[in-house]
């Protein structure tokens, strides 16, 4: 769970909370800030990240599993 430099996003910070417009955040340390703000108080909170949807599985037929 190493965060990359581009993952610094106040939406994933322990102190940040996303507003309804999804462009700004409320920070416990700095107040109203932009979501892409990079500050020294950033602490990554993995439970705030929304996981990407699972990959779709292709449909297979019985012929795909037969040995000819």
Secondary structure, 3 states (H helix, E strand, C coil): CCCCHHHCCHHHECCEEECCCCCEEEECCCEEEECCCCCCCCCECHHHCCCCCCCCCCCCCHHHHCCC
